[in-house]
Amino acid sequence: MNLSSDKMDGRDLPITQTRISASEWNQLVASCMAIIQAAGLIPDSEDGQQLLNAIKTVVANMELVGANTALSNLTEQGEAHFIKPDLSNINQTGRDNIVSIVNSNNPFAPDYSRAVGRTWGQTYTADMHGYVLLSIRTYNSQGYLTICGRSFMMGGYDDNDGGGDSIMVPVAIGDTYAATGSAQSVSQYLFIPIKGATV
């Protein structure tokens, strides 16, 4: 095939050749090199798959950033949604940096089998996503459940019969929580991870 003419083996080519200038060729090569370098690779003229691998790496990193940004936005907005990213094309580092809960059809379901008791008056920091369950009985007193510095009163009954309150509050990794104040009795004070949550 003679690229300098419109013929191949003496026959007319079915399409007209595309001719590019030196500056256009340089621009194309520079664009390919930019993709390779953006993927953190060293250009290798012997590697015919390098550009393809670089594109896959760049796309995987974009998916990782997008997933983390989406999760961050949902946390700020307090919306009850969750993302289950497709991890099949993301490398191990990417997988380690994505919060993924994929072991349940309902990613927010409490895993009651992993519930752990908590001590009244002690402040805890959640090391995984889950719920705080508190059930108390009060009599002429008030108990409080404090989440990330915001306190919610429980009880406060002033009649002779007293009364009880129960609450189950979701917490995320890094949230602090504590049960304080007065209570005649504490029926349950537990941290319950969501299914699939890990430290």
Secondary structure as a PSIPRED ss2 file (coil, helix, strand):
# PSIPRED VFORMAT (PSIPRED V4.0)

   1 M C   1.000  0.000  0.000
   2 N C   1.000  0.000  0.000
   3 L C   1.000  0.000  0.000
   4 S C   1.000  0.000  0.000
   5 S C   1.000  0.000  0.000
   6 D C   1.000  0.000  0.000
   7 K E   0.000  0.000  1.000
   8 M E   0.000  0.000  1.000
   9 D C   1.000  0.000  0.000
  10 G C   1.000  0.000  0.000
  11 R E   0.000  0.000  1.000
  12 D E   0.000  0.000  1.000
  13 L C   1.000  0.000  0.000
  14 P C   1.000  0.000  0.000
  15 I C   1.000  0.000  0.000
  16 T C   1.000  0.000  0.000
  17 Q C   1.000  0.000  0.000
  18 T C   1.000  0.000  0.000
  19 R C   1.000  0.000  0.000
  20 I C   1.000  0.000  0.000
  21 S C   1.000  0.000  0.000
  22 A H   0.000  1.000  0.000
  23 S H   0.000  1.000  0.000
  24 E H   0.000  1.000  0.000
  25 W H   0.000  1.000  0.000
  26 N H   0.000  1.000  0.000
  27 Q H   0.000  1.000  0.000
  28 L H   0.000  1.000  0.000
  29 V H   0.000  1.000  0.000
  30 A H   0.000  1.000  0.000
  31 S H   0.000  1.000  0.000
  32 C H   0.000  1.000  0.000
  33 M H   0.000  1.000  0.000
  34 A H   0.000  1.000  0.000
  35 I H   0.000  1.000  0.000
  36 I H   0.000  1.000  0.000
  37 Q H   0.000  1.000  0.000
  38 A H   0.000  1.000  0.000
  39 A C   1.000  0.000  0.000
  40 G C   1.000  0.000  0.000
  41 L C   1.000  0.000  0.000
  42 I C   1.000  0.000  0.000
  43 P C   1.000  0.000  0.000
  44 D C   1.000  0.000  0.000
  45 S C   1.000  0.000  0.000
  46 E C   1.000  0.000  0.000
  47 D C   1.000  0.000  0.000
  48 G C   1.000  0.000  0.000
  49 Q C   1.000  0.000  0.000
  50 Q H   0.000  1.000  0.000
  51 L H   0.000  1.000  0.000
  52 L H   0.000  1.000  0.000
  53 N H   0.000  1.000  0.000
  54 A H   0.000  1.000  0.000
  55 I H   0.000  1.000  0.000
  56 K H   0.000  1.000  0.000
  57 T H   0.000  1.000  0.000
  58 V H   0.000  1.000  0.000
  59 V H   0.000  1.000  0.000
  60 A H   0.000  1.000  0.000
  61 N H   0.000  1.000  0.000
  62 M H   0.000  1.000  0.000
  63 E H   0.000  1.000  0.000
  64 L H   0.000  1.000  0.000
  65 V H   0.000  1.000  0.000
  66 G H   0.000  1.000  0.000
  67 A H   0.000  1.000  0.000
  68 N H   0.000  1.000  0.000
  69 T H   0.000  1.000  0.000
  70 A H   0.000  1.000  0.000
  71 L H   0.000  1.000  0.000
  72 S H   0.000  1.000  0.000
  73 N H   0.000  1.000  0.000
  74 L H   0.000  1.000  0.000
  75 T H   0.000  1.000  0.000
  76 E H   0.000  1.000  0.000
  77 Q H   0.000  1.000  0.000
  78 G C   1.000  0.000  0.000
  79 E C   1.000  0.000  0.000
  80 A C   1.000  0.000  0.000
  81 H C   1.000  0.000  0.000
  82 F C   1.000  0.000  0.000
  83 I C   1.000  0.000  0.000
  84 K C   1.000  0.000  0.000
  85 P C   1.000  0.000  0.000
  86 D C   1.000  0.000  0.000
  87 L C   1.000  0.000  0.000
  88 S C   1.000  0.000  0.000
  89 N C   1.000  0.000  0.000
  90 I C   1.000  0.000  0.000
  91 N C   1.000  0.000  0.000
  92 Q H   0.000  1.000  0.000
  93 T H   0.000  1.000  0.000
  94 G H   0.000  1.000  0.000
  95 R H   0.000  1.000  0.000
  96 D H   0.000  1.000  0.000
  97 N C   1.000  0.000  0.000
  98 I C   1.000  0.000  0.000
  99 V C   1.000  0.000  0.000
 100 S C   1.000  0.000  0.000
 101 I C   1.000  0.000  0.000
 102 V C   1.000  0.000  0.000
 103 N C   1.000  0.000  0.000
 104 S C   1.000  0.000  0.000
 105 N C   1.000  0.000  0.000
 106 N C   1.000  0.000  0.000
 107 P C   1.000  0.000  0.000
 108 F C   1.000  0.000  0.000
 109 A C   1.000  0.000  0.000
 110 P E   0.000  0.000  1.000
 111 D C   1.000  0.000  0.000
 112 Y H   0.000  1.000  0.000
 113 S H   0.000  1.000  0.000
 114 R H   0.000  1.000  0.000
 115 A C   1.000  0.000  0.000
 116 V E   0.000  0.000  1.000
 117 G E   0.000  0.000  1.000
 118 R C   1.000  0.000  0.000
 119 T C   1.000  0.000  0.000
 120 W C   1.000  0.000  0.000
 121 G C   1.000  0.000  0.000
 122 Q C   1.000  0.000  0.000
 123 T C   1.000  0.000  0.000
 124 Y E   0.000  0.000  1.000
 125 T E   0.000  0.000  1.000
 126 A C   1.000  0.000  0.000
 127 D C   1.000  0.000  0.000
 128 M C   1.000  0.000  0.000
 129 H C   1.000  0.000  0.000
 130 G E   0.000  0.000  1.000
 131 Y E   0.000  0.000  1.000
 132 V E   0.000  0.000  1.000
 133 L E   0.000  0.000  1.000
 134 L E   0.000  0.000  1.000
 135 S E   0.000  0.000  1.000
 136 I E   0.000  0.000  1.000
 137 R E   0.000  0.000  1.000
 138 T E   0.000  0.000  1.000
 139 Y C   1.000  0.000  0.000
 140 N C   1.000  0.000  0.000
 141 S C   1.000  0.000  0.000
 142 Q E   0.000  0.000  1.000
 143 G E   0.000  0.000  1.000
 144 Y E   0.000  0.000  1.000
 145 L E   0.000  0.000  1.000
 146 T E   0.000  0.000  1.000
 147 I E   0.000  0.000  1.000
 148 C C   1.000  0.000  0.000
 149 G C   1.000  0.000  0.000
 150 R E   0.000  0.000  1.000
 151 S E   0.000  0.000  1.000
 152 F E   0.000  0.000  1.000
 153 M E   0.000  0.000  1.000
 154 M E   0.000  0.000  1.000
 155 G E   0.000  0.000  1.000
 156 G C   1.000  0.000  0.000
 157 Y C   1.000  0.000  0.000
 158 D C   1.000  0.000  0.000
 159 D C   1.000  0.000  0.000
 160 N C   1.000  0.000  0.000
 161 D C   1.000  0.000  0.000
 162 G C   1.000  0.000  0.000
 163 G E   0.000  0.000  1.000
 164 G E   0.000  0.000  1.000
 165 D E   0.000  0.000  1.000
 166 S E   0.000  0.000  1.000
 167 I E   0.000  0.000  1.000
 168 M E   0.000  0.000  1.000
 169 V E   0.000  0.000  1.000
 170 P E   0.000  0.000  1.000
 171 V E   0.000  0.000  1.000
 172 A C   1.000  0.000  0.000
 173 I C   1.000  0.000  0.000
 174 G C   1.000  0.000  0.000
 175 D C   1.000  0.000  0.000
 176 T E   0.000  0.000  1.000
 177 Y E   0.000  0.000  1.000
 178 A E   0.000  0.000  1.000
 179 A E   0.000  0.000  1.000
 180 T E   0.000  0.000  1.000
 181 G E   0.000  0.000  1.000
 182 S C   1.000  0.000  0.000
 183 A C   1.000  0.000  0.000
 184 Q C   1.000  0.000  0.000
 185 S E   0.000  0.000  1.000
 186 V E   0.000  0.000  1.000
 187 S E   0.000  0.000  1.000
 188 Q E   0.000  0.000  1.000
 189 Y E   0.000  0.000  1.000
 190 L E   0.000  0.000  1.000
 191 F E   0.000  0.000  1.000
 192 I E   0.000  0.000  1.000
 193 P E   0.000  0.000  1.000
 194 I E   0.000  0.000  1.000
 195 K C   1.000  0.000  0.000
 196 G C   1.000  0.000  0.000
 197 A C   1.000  0.000  0.000
 198 T C   1.000  0.000  0.000
 199 V C   1.000  0.000  0.000
